[in-house]
Every structure is written in structure tokens, then in C-alpha cells.
Amino acid sequence: MSNFNSLDMRKYPDGYLPKIVYHMVQGNKEKVEYFVSRHEATYGPLNEVDRQKMAKMYFNSIDNHA
């Protein structure tokens, strides 16, 4: 059962996705796994919309650091 509530969505509309992407860019696999687990425990499994958001965040991050 999820601990999700509407306050979480207003305060963190993308959940743990930004943290997941940050650690992906940093190459920190353990932190990626940790935050994916936290995201799924709070918001449910990653879905296609989540993956698309993450891809966009990832490529924007790469572009900004190039």
C-alpha cells in the first residue's frame, strides 16, 4: 500500500524522479536504486510517463553540462 497523498504531489510533483536522474548522471548506481525504491514505495511503480520525464530530465542535464 502506498503512503501517497495529495500533499506529496503538490510539494513534489515529480516524486523522486529528479533525484533518480541526478544520480544517473553522476553514475551512482546505488543511489539510483535507492531512490527508485523510495519512489515506488511512495508513488507506485515507474510507468511510461515517469520514464519519459526521466529521459527528458536526463538529456536536459547532459546538454546543460556539455
C-alpha positions in Angstrom: 0.0 0.0 0.0 1.3 3.4 -0.9 1.9 6.3 1.5 1.0 8.7 -1.2 -1.2 11.7 -0.5 -2.1 14.9 -2.4 0.3 17.0 -0.4 3.2 14.8 -1.8 2.0 15.6 -5.4 1.8 19.3 -4.7 5.1 19.6 -2.9 7.0 17.1 -5.1 5.1 16.8 -8.4 7.7 14.5 -9.9 8.4 12.5 -6.8 11.9 11.1 -6.6 12.4 11.4 -10.4 14.8 14.4 -10.2 16.9 12.6 -7.6 17.0 9.4 -9.6 18.1 11.3 -12.7 20.7 13.3 -10.8 22.4 10.1 -9.6 22.1 8.6 -13.0 24.1 11.5 -14.4 26.6 11.2 -11.6 26.9 7.4 -12.3 25.9 6.4 -8.8 24.1 3.2 -9.3 23.4 2.5 -5.6 21.7 5.9 -5.1 19.7 5.4 -8.3 18.4 2.0 -7.0 17.7 3.6 -3.6 15.7 6.4 -5.0 13.8 4.2 -7.4 12.9 2.0 -4.5 11.7 5.1 -2.5 9.7 6.4 -5.4 8.0 3.1 -6.0 7.2 2.7 -2.3 5.6 6.1 -2.2 4.1 6.6 -5.7 3.9 3.1 -7.1 5.9 1.5 -9.9 7.6 3.7 -12.5 5.4 4.0 -15.5 5.9 5.1 -19.1 5.1 8.8 -18.2 7.7 8.6 -15.4 10.3 7.1 -17.8 9.6 9.9 -20.4 10.0 12.6 -17.7 13.3 11.0 -16.6 14.6 10.8 -20.2 13.8 14.4 -20.7 15.4 15.4 -17.4 18.5 13.3 -18.2 19.1 14.7 -21.7 18.5 18.2 -20.5 21.0 17.7 -17.7 23.6 16.3 -20.2 23.0 19.2 -22.5 23.5 21.7 -19.7 26.8 20.1 -18.6 28.3 19.7 -22.1 
